[in-house]
Amino acid sequence: MKRNVGRVLLAAAVIMMLVQPLSTVHAGFFDRVKDIYKLPEQVEIIEKEYESTKQQLQEQVKKFDEQKDKLTETIARSKEMEERLLAQNKQLLEQNEALQRAIQSAEQDKLDKEARNRKLFWMGATAVALIAGYFVSGRLIRVAVWKRQKRSLRK
């Protein structure tokens, strides 16, 4: 019975082998063998691709570093420009304040001069009026005295 079981198992194994396609087993095995022998070529290709990618990455890193340096330089220049402009703005504000004070001073001087001129004009007009009044009153008094004397001489 052991022999029969062994034979049945052997027959089942042979039938199973016959049922499975032989090309698949051989093709997969031979393809793997071929792939193993082609592996050094593929490794070289992969190494070349790796080196190429590594070189491209290094170039991109260089470009990035250059751009970073340019950006840093640009930022430094813009900060210097900002500082110069702030200093210039401060200086211009001080000049503006000085000019405002000078304008106010000039306007005040103009107002003071106009007030002094009006005062002098009125003083001169008053002096002329007083002198003219003195002469006119002197003449009127003389005329009045003359008429009195003339009346007294007629009587």
DSSP file (Angstrom, degrees, kcal/mol; ACC not computed):
  #  RESIDUE AA STRUCTURE BP1 BP2  ACC     N-H-->O    O-->H-N    N-H-->O    O-->H-N    TCO  KAPPA ALPHA  PHI   PSI    X-CA   Y-CA   Z-CA
    1    1 A M     >        0   0    0      0, 0.0     4,-2.3     0, 0.0     5,-0.2   0.000 360.0 360.0 360.0 -32.9    0.0    0.0    0.0
    2    2 A K  H  >  +     0   0    0      1,-0.2     4,-2.3     2,-0.2     5,-0.2   0.872 360.0  51.7 -66.2 -35.0    2.9    2.3    0.6
    3    3 A R  H  > S+     0   0    0      2,-0.2     4,-2.3     1,-0.2    -1,-0.2   0.893 109.2  49.7 -68.8 -37.8    4.1    1.6   -2.9
    4    4 A N  H  > S+     0   0    0      2,-0.2     4,-2.6     1,-0.2    -2,-0.2   0.906 111.2  48.5 -67.5 -41.2    0.7    2.4   -4.3
    5    5 A V  H  X S+     0   0    0     -4,-2.3     4,-2.5     2,-0.2    -2,-0.2   0.923 112.2  49.5 -65.4 -42.6    0.5    5.7   -2.4
    6    6 A G  H  X S+     0   0    0     -4,-2.3     4,-2.4     1,-0.2    -2,-0.2   0.891 112.0  48.5 -63.0 -40.2    4.0    6.6   -3.6
    7    7 A R  H  X S+     0   0    0     -4,-2.3     4,-2.9     2,-0.2    -2,-0.2   0.907 110.8  50.1 -67.5 -41.2    3.1    5.8   -7.1
    8    8 A V  H  X S+     0   0    0     -4,-2.6     4,-2.7     2,-0.2    -2,-0.2   0.918 112.3  47.7 -63.2 -42.7   -0.1    7.8   -6.9
    9    9 A L  H  X S+     0   0    0     -4,-2.5     4,-2.4     2,-0.2    -1,-0.2   0.909 112.9  48.6 -66.4 -40.0    1.9   10.8   -5.5
   10   10 A L  H  X S+     0   0    0     -4,-2.4     4,-2.3     2,-0.2    -2,-0.2   0.912 112.6  48.0 -64.4 -42.2    4.5   10.4   -8.2
   11   11 A A  H  X S+     0   0    0     -4,-2.9     4,-2.4     2,-0.2    -2,-0.2   0.899 111.5  50.3 -66.0 -40.5    1.8   10.2  -10.9
   12   12 A A  H  X S+     0   0    0     -4,-2.7     4,-2.3     2,-0.2    -2,-0.2   0.889 110.4  50.3 -64.9 -38.5    0.1   13.3   -9.5
   13   13 A A  H  X S+     0   0    0     -4,-2.4     4,-2.1     2,-0.2    -2,-0.2   0.911 111.4  48.1 -66.1 -41.0    3.4   15.2   -9.4
   14   14 A V  H  X S+     0   0    0     -4,-2.3     4,-2.1     2,-0.2    -2,-0.2   0.909 112.1  49.1 -65.7 -41.6    4.0   14.2  -13.1
   15   15 A I  H  X S+     0   0    0     -4,-2.4     4,-2.3     1,-0.2    -1,-0.2   0.898 110.3  51.8 -64.6 -39.9    0.5   15.2  -14.1
   16   16 A M  H  X S+     0   0    0     -4,-2.3     4,-2.0     1,-0.2    -1,-0.2   0.898 109.9  49.1 -64.5 -39.3    0.9   18.5  -12.3
   17   17 A M  H  < S+     0   0    0     -4,-2.1    -1,-0.2     1,-0.2    -2,-0.2   0.885 112.0  48.3 -67.9 -37.2    4.2   19.2  -14.1
   18   18 A L  H  < S+     0   0    0     -4,-2.1    -2,-0.2     1,-0.2    -1,-0.2   0.858 109.3  53.1 -71.3 -33.9    2.6   18.4  -17.4
   19   19 A V  H  < S+     0   0    0     -4,-2.3    -2,-0.2    -5,-0.2    -1,-0.2   0.889  96.9  76.1 -70.0 -38.9   -0.4   20.7  -16.7
   20   20 A Q  S  < S-     0   0    0     -4,-2.0     2,-0.2    -5,-0.2     3,-0.0  -0.510  97.9-105.5 -73.6 140.8    1.8   23.7  -15.8
   21   21 A P     >  -     0   0    0      0, 0.0     4,-1.0     0, 0.0     3,-0.2  -0.484  21.5-150.8 -69.4 133.5    3.2   25.3  -18.9
   22   22 A L  H  > S+     0   0    0     -2,-0.2     4,-2.7     1,-0.2     5,-0.3   0.830  91.0  63.1 -72.6 -33.6    6.9   24.5  -19.2
   23   23 A S  H  > S+     0   0    0      1,-0.2     4,-3.4     2,-0.2     5,-0.3   0.856 100.5  53.4 -63.4 -34.8    7.7   27.8  -21.0
   24   24 A T  H  > S+     0   0    0      2,-0.2     4,-2.6     3,-0.2     5,-0.3   0.926 112.0  43.5 -66.3 -45.2    6.7   29.9  -18.0
   25   25 A V  H  X S+     0   0    0     -4,-1.0     4,-2.1     2,-0.2    -2,-0.2   0.951 121.1  39.9 -66.3 -48.0    9.0   28.0  -15.6
   26   26 A H  H  X S+     0   0    0     -4,-2.7     4,-3.3     2,-0.2     5,-0.3   0.902 116.4  51.0 -68.4 -40.2   11.9   28.0  -18.1
   27   27 A A  H  X S+     0   0    0     -4,-3.4     4,-2.8    -5,-0.3     5,-0.2   0.935 112.8  45.0 -65.1 -45.7   11.2   31.5  -19.2
   28   28 A G  H  X S+     0   0    0     -4,-2.6     4,-1.8    -5,-0.3    -1,-0.2   0.906 117.2  45.1 -64.5 -41.6   11.1   32.9  -15.6
   29   29 A F  H  X S+     0   0    0     -4,-2.1     4,-2.1    -5,-0.3    -2,-0.2   0.934 117.0  43.6 -67.9 -47.0   14.2   30.9  -14.6
   30   30 A F  H  X S+     0   0    0     -4,-3.3     4,-3.2     2,-0.2    -2,-0.2   0.868 111.9  54.1 -69.3 -34.9   16.2   31.8  -17.7
   31   31 A D  H  X S+     0   0    0     -4,-2.8     4,-3.0    -5,-0.3    -1,-0.2   0.901 109.3  49.0 -63.8 -38.1   15.1   35.4  -17.5
   32   32 A R  H  X S+     0   0    0     -4,-1.8     4,-2.3    -5,-0.2    -2,-0.2   0.910 111.9  47.9 -67.6 -39.8   16.3   35.5  -14.0
   33   33 A V  H  X S+     0   0    0     -4,-2.1     4,-2.0     2,-0.2    -2,-0.2   0.934 113.4  47.6 -64.1 -45.6   19.6   34.0  -15.0
   34   34 A K  H  X S+     0   0    0     -4,-3.2     4,-2.2     1,-0.2    -2,-0.2   0.919 111.4  51.5 -61.3 -43.1   19.9   36.5  -17.9
   35   35 A D  H  X S+     0   0    0     -4,-3.0     4,-0.9     1,-0.2    -1,-0.2   0.879 107.5  53.1 -61.5 -37.8   19.0   39.4  -15.5
   36   36 A I  H  < S+     0   0    0     -4,-2.3     3,-0.4     1,-0.2    -1,-0.2   0.907 111.6  45.0 -64.7 -40.4   21.7   38.2  -13.1
   37   37 A Y  H  < S+     0   0    0     -4,-2.0     4,-0.3     1,-0.2    -2,-0.2   0.798 115.0  48.4 -74.0 -27.5   24.3   38.3  -15.9
   38   38 A K  H  X S+     0   0    0     -4,-2.2     4,-2.2     1,-0.2     3,-0.4   0.552  87.5  93.2 -84.0  -8.5   23.0   41.7  -17.2
   39   39 A L  H  X S+     0   0    0     -4,-0.9     4,-2.9    -3,-0.4     5,-0.2   0.878  79.3  53.6 -56.6 -44.9   23.1   43.0  -13.6
   40   40 A P  H  > S+     0   0    0      0, 0.0     4,-2.3     0, 0.0    -1,-0.2   0.902 109.9  49.2 -59.2 -38.4   26.6   44.5  -13.9
   41   41 A E  H  > S+     0   0    0     -3,-0.4     4,-2.4    -4,-0.3    -2,-0.2   0.923 113.1  46.7 -64.2 -43.2   25.6   46.4  -17.0
   42   42 A Q  H  X S+     0   0    0     -4,-2.2     4,-2.9     2,-0.2    -1,-0.2   0.876 110.1  53.2 -66.4 -37.1   22.5   47.7  -15.2
   43   43 A V  H  X S+     0   0    0     -4,-2.9     4,-3.0    -5,-0.2    -1,-0.2   0.918 109.4  48.9 -63.6 -42.4   24.6   48.6  -12.1
   44   44 A E  H  X S+     0   0    0     -4,-2.3     4,-2.7     2,-0.2    -2,-0.2   0.922 112.4  48.1 -62.3 -43.1   26.9   50.6  -14.4
   45   45 A I  H  X S+     0   0    0     -4,-2.4     4,-2.7     2,-0.2    -2,-0.2   0.926 113.4  47.3 -61.9 -44.5   23.9   52.4  -16.0
   46   46 A I  H  X S+     0   0    0     -4,-2.9     4,-2.8     2,-0.2    -2,-0.2   0.900 111.7  50.8 -64.5 -40.6   22.4   53.1  -12.6
   47   47 A E  H  X S+     0   0    0     -4,-3.0     4,-3.0     2,-0.2    -2,-0.2   0.914 111.1  48.7 -62.8 -41.7   25.8   54.4  -11.3
   48   48 A K  H  X S+     0   0    0     -4,-2.7     4,-2.8     2,-0.2    -2,-0.2   0.930 113.0  47.0 -63.0 -44.5   26.0   56.6  -14.4
   49   49 A E  H  X S+     0   0    0     -4,-2.7     4,-2.9     2,-0.2     5,-0.2   0.902 112.3  51.2 -62.3 -40.3   22.5   57.9  -13.8
   50   50 A Y  H  X S+     0   0    0     -4,-2.8     4,-3.0     2,-0.2    -2,-0.2   0.939 111.8  45.9 -61.9 -47.7   23.4   58.4  -10.1
   51   51 A E  H  X S+     0   0    0     -4,-3.0     4,-2.8     2,-0.2    -2,-0.2   0.907 113.7  49.5 -62.2 -42.1   26.5   60.4  -10.9
   52   52 A S  H  X S+     0   0    0     -4,-2.8     4,-2.6     2,-0.2    -2,-0.2   0.931 114.0  44.9 -62.7 -45.3   24.6   62.4  -13.5
   53   53 A T  H  X S+     0   0    0     -4,-2.9     4,-2.6     2,-0.2    -2,-0.2   0.903 113.1  51.1 -64.8 -41.0   21.8   63.1  -11.0
   54   54 A K  H  X S+     0   0    0     -4,-3.0     4,-2.4    -5,-0.2    -2,-0.2   0.913 111.1  48.1 -62.4 -42.7   24.4   63.9   -8.3
   55   55 A Q  H  X S+     0   0    0     -4,-2.8     4,-2.6     2,-0.2    -2,-0.2   0.915 111.9  49.4 -64.6 -43.0   26.2   66.3  -10.6
   56   56 A Q  H  X S+     0   0    0     -4,-2.6     4,-2.6     1,-0.2    -2,-0.2   0.910 111.3  49.9 -61.7 -41.1   22.9   68.0  -11.6
   57   57 A L  H  X S+     0   0    0     -4,-2.6     4,-2.5     2,-0.2    -2,-0.2   0.909 110.1  50.0 -64.2 -41.4   22.0   68.3   -7.9
   58   58 A Q  H  X S+     0   0    0     -4,-2.4     4,-2.6     2,-0.2    -2,-0.2   0.896 110.8  50.1 -63.6 -39.7   25.4   69.8   -7.1
   59   59 A E  H  X S+     0   0    0     -4,-2.6     4,-2.8     2,-0.2    -2,-0.2   0.913 111.4  48.3 -63.5 -41.8   24.9   72.3  -10.0
   60   60 A Q  H  X S+     0   0    0     -4,-2.6     4,-2.8     2,-0.2    -2,-0.2   0.889 110.8  50.8 -65.7 -37.8   21.5   73.2   -8.6
   61   61 A V  H  X S+     0   0    0     -4,-2.5     4,-3.0     2,-0.2    -2,-0.2   0.910 110.7  49.8 -64.5 -41.4   23.0   73.6   -5.1
   62   62 A K  H  X S+     0   0    0     -4,-2.6     4,-2.9     2,-0.2    -2,-0.2   0.944 112.4  46.8 -60.3 -47.7   25.7   75.9   -6.6
   63   63 A K  H  X S+     0   0    0     -4,-2.8     4,-3.0     1,-0.2     5,-0.2   0.915 112.7  50.2 -60.3 -42.8   23.0   77.9   -8.4
   64   64 A F  H  X S+     0   0    0     -4,-2.8     4,-2.7     2,-0.2    -1,-0.2   0.927 111.3  48.2 -61.5 -44.7   21.0   78.1   -5.2
   65   65 A D  H  X S+     0   0    0     -4,-3.0     4,-2.8     2,-0.2    -2,-0.2   0.903 112.3  49.3 -62.7 -40.9   24.1   79.2   -3.3
   66   66 A E  H  X S+     0   0    0     -4,-2.9     4,-2.8     2,-0.2    -2,-0.2   0.931 112.9  46.6 -63.1 -44.7   24.8   81.8   -5.9
   67   67 A Q  H  X S+     0   0    0     -4,-3.0     4,-2.8     2,-0.2    -2,-0.2   0.891 112.1  51.2 -64.1 -38.0   21.2   83.0   -5.8
   68   68 A K  H  X S+     0   0    0     -4,-2.7     4,-2.7    -5,-0.2    -2,-0.2   0.925 111.2  47.7 -63.8 -44.1   21.4   83.0   -2.0
   69   69 A D  H  X S+     0   0    0     -4,-2.8     4,-2.7     2,-0.2    -2,-0.2   0.917 113.0  48.4 -62.4 -43.5   24.6   85.1   -2.1
   70   70 A K  H  X S+     0   0    0     -4,-2.8     4,-2.9     2,-0.2    -2,-0.2   0.917 112.7  48.4 -62.3 -42.8   23.0   87.5   -4.6
   71   71 A L  H  X S+     0   0    0     -4,-2.8     4,-2.7     2,-0.2    -2,-0.2   0.915 111.5  49.3 -64.3 -42.5   19.9   87.8   -2.5
   72   72 A T  H  X S+     0   0    0     -4,-2.7     4,-2.4     2,-0.2    -2,-0.2   0.915 113.2  47.5 -61.6 -43.0   22.0   88.4    0.7
   73   73 A E  H  X S+     0   0    0     -4,-2.7     4,-2.7     2,-0.2    -2,-0.2   0.909 112.0  49.8 -64.5 -42.0   24.0   91.1   -1.2
   74   74 A T  H  X S+     0   0    0     -4,-2.9     4,-2.6     2,-0.2    -2,-0.2   0.909 110.8  49.7 -63.7 -41.5   20.8   92.7   -2.5
   75   75 A I  H  X S+     0   0    0     -4,-2.7     4,-2.4     2,-0.2    -2,-0.2   0.915 111.0  49.7 -63.1 -42.8   19.3   92.7    1.0
   76   76 A A  H  X S+     0   0    0     -4,-2.4     4,-2.4     1,-0.2    -2,-0.2   0.928 112.2  47.6 -62.9 -44.0   22.5   94.3    2.4
   77   77 A R  H  X S+     0   0    0     -4,-2.7     4,-2.8     1,-0.2    -2,-0.2   0.904 111.4  50.5 -63.2 -39.9   22.4   96.9   -0.3
   78   78 A S  H  X S+     0   0    0     -4,-2.6     4,-2.6     2,-0.2    -1,-0.2   0.882 110.1  50.1 -67.2 -35.4   18.8   97.6    0.3
   79   79 A K  H  X S+     0   0    0     -4,-2.4     4,-2.6     2,-0.2    -2,-0.2   0.916 111.7  48.1 -66.1 -41.6   19.4   98.0    4.0
   80   80 A E  H  X S+     0   0    0     -4,-2.4     4,-2.7     2,-0.2    -2,-0.2   0.927 113.0  48.4 -62.2 -43.6   22.3  100.4    3.3
   81   81 A M  H  X S+     0   0    0     -4,-2.8     4,-2.9     1,-0.2    -2,-0.2   0.910 111.1  50.6 -62.8 -42.1   20.0  102.4    0.9
   82   82 A E  H  X S+     0   0    0     -4,-2.6     4,-2.7     2,-0.2    -1,-0.2   0.918 110.9  48.5 -61.8 -43.6   17.3  102.4    3.5
   83   83 A E  H  X S+     0   0    0     -4,-2.6     4,-2.5     2,-0.2    -2,-0.2   0.919 113.0  47.7 -63.1 -43.3   19.7  103.7    6.1
   84   84 A R  H  X S+     0   0    0     -4,-2.7     4,-2.8     1,-0.2    -2,-0.2   0.924 113.3  47.9 -62.9 -43.3   21.0  106.4    3.7
   85   85 A L  H  X S+     0   0    0     -4,-2.9     4,-2.8     2,-0.2    -2,-0.2   0.888 111.4  50.1 -66.3 -37.5   17.4  107.4    2.8
   86   86 A L  H  X S+     0   0    0     -4,-2.7     4,-2.4     2,-0.2    -1,-0.2   0.911 112.7  47.0 -65.3 -40.8   16.4  107.6    6.5
   87   87 A A  H  X S+     0   0    0     -4,-2.5     4,-2.4     2,-0.2    -2,-0.2   0.917 114.1  47.5 -65.1 -42.4   19.4  109.7    7.3
   88   88 A Q  H  X S+     0   0    0     -4,-2.8     4,-2.7     2,-0.2    -2,-0.2   0.902 111.3  51.3 -64.9 -40.2   18.6  112.0    4.3
   89   89 A N  H  X S+     0   0    0     -4,-2.8     4,-2.4     2,-0.2    -2,-0.2   0.912 110.2  49.0 -62.2 -42.8   15.0  112.1    5.3
   90   90 A K  H  X S+     0   0    0     -4,-2.4     4,-2.2     2,-0.2    -2,-0.2   0.917 112.1  48.6 -62.4 -43.4   16.0  113.2    8.8
   91   91 A Q  H  X S+     0   0    0     -4,-2.4     4,-2.5     1,-0.2    -2,-0.2   0.910 111.5  49.3 -63.3 -42.3   18.3  115.8    7.4
   92   92 A L  H  X S+     0   0    0     -4,-2.7     4,-2.7     2,-0.2    -1,-0.2   0.877 109.1  52.6 -66.2 -36.7   15.6  117.1    5.1
   93   93 A L  H  X S+     0   0    0     -4,-2.4     4,-2.5     2,-0.2    -1,-0.2   0.912 110.1  48.4 -63.7 -41.1   13.1  117.3    8.0
   94   94 A E  H  X S+     0   0    0     -4,-2.2     4,-2.4     2,-0.2    -2,-0.2   0.915 112.7  48.0 -64.2 -42.2   15.7  119.3   10.0
   95   95 A Q  H  X S+     0   0    0     -4,-2.5     4,-2.8     2,-0.2    -2,-0.2   0.905 110.7  52.2 -63.3 -40.4   16.2  121.6    7.0
   96   96 A N  H  X S+     0   0    0     -4,-2.7     4,-2.6     2,-0.2    -2,-0.2   0.918 109.9  48.1 -62.1 -43.8   12.4  121.9    6.6
   97   97 A E  H  X S+     0   0    0     -4,-2.5     4,-2.4     2,-0.2    -1,-0.2   0.911 111.9  49.7 -62.8 -41.8   12.0  122.9   10.3
   98   98 A A  H  X S+     0   0    0     -4,-2.4     4,-2.4     1,-0.2    -2,-0.2   0.909 111.9  48.3 -63.2 -41.6   14.8  125.5    9.9
   99   99 A L  H  X S+     0   0    0     -4,-2.8     4,-2.8     2,-0.2    -2,-0.2   0.896 109.6  52.6 -66.0 -39.0   13.2  126.9    6.8
  100  100 A Q  H  X S+     0   0    0     -4,-2.6     4,-2.6     2,-0.2    -2,-0.2   0.916 110.8  47.3 -61.2 -42.6    9.8  127.0    8.6
  101  101 A R  H  X S+     0   0    0     -4,-2.4     4,-2.6     2,-0.2    -2,-0.2   0.910 112.3  49.9 -64.2 -40.9   11.5  129.0   11.5
  102  102 A A  H  X S+     0   0    0     -4,-2.4     4,-2.6     2,-0.2    -2,-0.2   0.900 111.5  48.7 -64.6 -40.3   13.2  131.3    8.9
  103  103 A I  H  X S+     0   0    0     -4,-2.8     4,-2.8     2,-0.2     5,-0.2   0.931 112.6  47.7 -64.7 -45.3    9.8  131.9    7.1
  104  104 A Q  H  X S+     0   0    0     -4,-2.6     4,-2.6     1,-0.2    -2,-0.2   0.899 112.7  49.4 -62.1 -40.2    8.1  132.6   10.4
  105  105 A S  H  X S+     0   0    0     -4,-2.6     4,-2.7     2,-0.2    -2,-0.2   0.917 111.8  48.4 -64.0 -43.1   10.9  135.0   11.5
  106  106 A A  H  X S+     0   0    0     -4,-2.6     4,-2.4     2,-0.2    -2,-0.2   0.903 112.4  48.6 -64.9 -40.8   10.7  136.8    8.1
  107  107 A E  H  X S+     0   0    0     -4,-2.8     4,-2.6     2,-0.2    -2,-0.2   0.916 112.1  48.9 -64.5 -42.3    6.9  137.1    8.3
  108  108 A Q  H  X S+     0   0    0     -4,-2.6     4,-2.8     2,-0.2    -2,-0.2   0.914 111.0  50.3 -63.5 -41.8    7.2  138.4   11.9
  109  109 A D  H  X S+     0   0    0     -4,-2.7     4,-2.6     2,-0.2    -2,-0.2   0.899 110.5  50.4 -61.0 -40.5    9.9  140.9   10.7
  110  110 A K  H  X S+     0   0    0     -4,-2.4     4,-2.6     2,-0.2    -2,-0.2   0.926 111.9  46.7 -63.7 -45.0    7.6  142.0    7.9
  111  111 A L  H  X S+     0   0    0     -4,-2.6     4,-2.5     2,-0.2    -2,-0.2   0.912 113.2  49.4 -63.6 -41.8    4.7  142.5   10.3
  112  112 A D  H  X S+     0   0    0     -4,-2.8     4,-2.5     2,-0.2    -2,-0.2   0.905 111.7  48.9 -62.7 -41.2    6.9  144.4   12.8
  113  113 A K  H  X S+     0   0    0     -4,-2.6     4,-2.8     2,-0.2    -2,-0.2   0.909 111.4  49.2 -65.9 -41.9    8.2  146.6    9.9
  114  114 A E  H  X S+     0   0    0     -4,-2.6     4,-2.5     2,-0.2    -2,-0.2   0.917 112.2  48.3 -63.0 -42.2    4.7  147.3    8.7
  115  115 A A  H  X S+     0   0    0     -4,-2.5     4,-2.4     2,-0.2    -2,-0.2   0.914 113.0  48.1 -63.9 -42.3    3.6  148.2   12.3
  116  116 A R  H  X S+     0   0    0     -4,-2.5     4,-2.9     2,-0.2    -2,-0.2   0.913 111.5  50.3 -64.3 -42.3    6.7  150.5   12.7
  117  117 A N  H  X S+     0   0    0     -4,-2.8     4,-2.7     2,-0.2    -2,-0.2   0.906 111.2  48.4 -63.5 -40.9    5.9  152.1    9.3
  118  118 A R  H  X S+     0   0    0     -4,-2.5     4,-2.7     2,-0.2     5,-0.2   0.924 112.3  49.4 -63.1 -42.5    2.3  152.8   10.3
  119  119 A K  H  X S+     0   0    0     -4,-2.4     4,-2.4     1,-0.2    -2,-0.2   0.925 112.7  46.7 -61.6 -45.4    3.5  154.2   13.6
  120  120 A L  H  X S+     0   0    0     -4,-2.9     4,-2.9     2,-0.2    -1,-0.2   0.901 111.5  52.2 -63.5 -40.4    6.0  156.5   11.9
  121  121 A F  H  X S+     0   0    0     -4,-2.7     4,-3.0     1,-0.2    -2,-0.2   0.943 112.3  44.5 -60.4 -47.9    3.3  157.6    9.4
  122  122 A W  H  X S+     0   0    0     -4,-2.7     4,-2.4     2,-0.2    -1,-0.2   0.859 113.1  51.2 -67.7 -34.0    0.9  158.5   12.1
  123  123 A M  H  X S+     0   0    0     -4,-2.4     4,-2.6    -5,-0.2    -1,-0.2   0.931 113.6  45.1 -65.4 -43.6    3.6  160.2   14.1
  124  124 A G  H  X S+     0   0    0     -4,-2.9     4,-2.8     2,-0.2    -2,-0.2   0.916 113.7  49.0 -64.7 -43.1    4.6  162.2   11.0
  125  125 A A  H  X S+     0   0    0     -4,-3.0     4,-2.6     2,-0.2    -1,-0.2   0.900 112.8  48.2 -63.5 -40.3    1.0  163.0   10.1
  126  126 A T  H  X S+     0   0    0     -4,-2.4     4,-2.8     2,-0.2    -2,-0.2   0.915 111.8  49.3 -65.3 -43.0    0.4  164.1   13.7
  127  127 A A  H  X S+     0   0    0     -4,-2.6     4,-2.8     2,-0.2     5,-0.2   0.926 113.1  46.7 -62.3 -44.6    3.5  166.3   13.7
  128  128 A V  H  X S+     0   0    0     -4,-2.8     4,-3.1     1,-0.2     5,-0.2   0.915 113.4  49.1 -63.3 -42.3    2.5  167.9   10.4
  129  129 A A  H  X S+     0   0    0     -4,-2.6     4,-2.8    -5,-0.2    -2,-0.2   0.905 112.4  48.1 -63.9 -40.8   -1.1  168.4   11.7
  130  130 A L  H  X S+     0   0    0     -4,-2.8     4,-2.6     2,-0.2    -2,-0.2   0.925 114.3  45.7 -65.1 -44.1    0.3  170.0   14.9
  131  131 A I  H  X S+     0   0    0     -4,-2.8     4,-2.5     2,-0.2     5,-0.2   0.932 115.4  46.6 -64.1 -44.6    2.7  172.3   13.0
  132  132 A A  H  X S+     0   0    0     -4,-3.1     4,-2.8    -5,-0.2     5,-0.2   0.913 113.3  49.5 -63.6 -40.5   -0.1  173.2   10.5
  133  133 A G  H  X S+     0   0    0     -4,-2.8     4,-3.2    -5,-0.2     5,-0.3   0.882 109.2  53.1 -63.4 -38.3   -2.5  173.8   13.5
  134  134 A Y  H  X S+     0   0    0     -4,-2.6     4,-2.7     2,-0.2    -2,-0.2   0.946 113.5  41.9 -62.0 -48.6    0.2  175.9   15.2
  135  135 A F  H  X S+     0   0    0     -4,-2.5     4,-2.5     2,-0.2    -2,-0.2   0.911 117.2  47.2 -65.6 -41.7    0.6  178.1   12.1
  136  136 A V  H  X S+     0   0    0     -4,-2.8     4,-2.8     2,-0.2     5,-0.2   0.937 114.9  45.6 -66.4 -45.0   -3.2  178.3   11.4
  137  137 A S  H  X S+     0   0    0     -4,-3.2     4,-2.8    -5,-0.2    -2,-0.2   0.901 112.0  52.9 -65.6 -37.8   -4.0  179.1   15.1
  138  138 A G  H  X S+     0   0    0     -4,-2.7     4,-2.3    -5,-0.3    -2,-0.2   0.922 111.8  45.6 -60.5 -43.6   -1.2  181.7   15.1
  139  139 A R  H  X S+     0   0    0     -4,-2.5     4,-2.9     2,-0.2    -2,-0.2   0.903 112.7  50.0 -66.4 -42.0   -2.6  183.3   12.0
  140  140 A L  H  X S+     0   0    0     -4,-2.8     4,-2.8     2,-0.2    -2,-0.2   0.912 111.1  49.2 -64.1 -40.9   -6.2  183.2   13.4
  141  141 A I  H  X S+     0   0    0     -4,-2.8     4,-2.8     2,-0.2     5,-0.2   0.932 112.2  48.6 -64.4 -43.4   -5.0  184.7   16.6
  142  142 A R  H  X S+     0   0    0     -4,-2.3     4,-3.1     2,-0.2    -2,-0.2   0.921 112.2  48.4 -60.6 -44.0   -3.1  187.5   14.7
  143  143 A V  H  X S+     0   0    0     -4,-2.9     4,-2.5     2,-0.2    -1,-0.2   0.923 112.8  48.3 -63.6 -41.1   -6.2  188.1   12.6
  144  144 A A  H  X S+     0   0    0     -4,-2.8     4,-1.8     2,-0.2    -2,-0.2   0.913 114.1  46.3 -65.0 -41.4   -8.4  188.3   15.7
  145  145 A V  H  X S+     0   0    0     -4,-2.8     4,-2.7     2,-0.2     5,-0.2   0.915 111.9  51.6 -65.6 -43.1   -5.9  190.6   17.5
  146  146 A W  H  X S+     0   0    0     -4,-3.1     4,-2.3     1,-0.2    -2,-0.2   0.909 109.5  49.4 -61.7 -43.1   -5.7  192.8   14.3
  147  147 A K  H  X S+     0   0    0     -4,-2.5     4,-1.9     2,-0.2    -1,-0.2   0.868 111.3  50.1 -67.1 -35.3   -9.5  193.1   14.1
  148  148 A R  H  X S+     0   0    0     -4,-1.8     4,-3.0     2,-0.2    -2,-0.2   0.920 111.7  47.4 -66.5 -43.4   -9.6  194.0   17.8
  149  149 A Q  H  X S+     0   0    0     -4,-2.7     4,-2.0     1,-0.2    -2,-0.2   0.903 110.6  52.5 -66.5 -37.1   -7.0  196.7   17.4
  150  150 A K  H  X S+     0   0    0     -4,-2.3     4,-1.2     2,-0.2    -1,-0.2   0.868 111.8  46.2 -65.3 -37.7   -8.8  197.9   14.3
  151  151 A R  H  X S+     0   0    0     -4,-1.9     4,-1.3     2,-0.2    -2,-0.2   0.899 111.2  51.2 -71.3 -43.1  -12.0  198.2   16.2
  152  152 A S  H  < S+     0   0    0     -4,-3.0    -2,-0.2     1,-0.2    -1,-0.2   0.854 109.0  51.6 -67.6 -29.8  -10.4  199.9   19.1
  153  153 A L  H  < S+     0   0    0     -4,-2.0    -1,-0.2     1,-0.2    -2,-0.2   0.794 107.8  54.0 -74.2 -28.8   -8.8  202.4   16.8
  154  154 A R  H  <        0   0    0     -4,-1.2    -1,-0.2     1,-0.2    -2,-0.2   0.715 360.0 360.0 -79.0 -23.4  -12.1  203.2   15.2
  155  155 A K     <        0   0    0     -4,-1.3    -1,-0.2    -3,-0.1    -2,-0.2   0.459 360.0 360.0 -85.5 360.0  -13.8  204.0   18.4
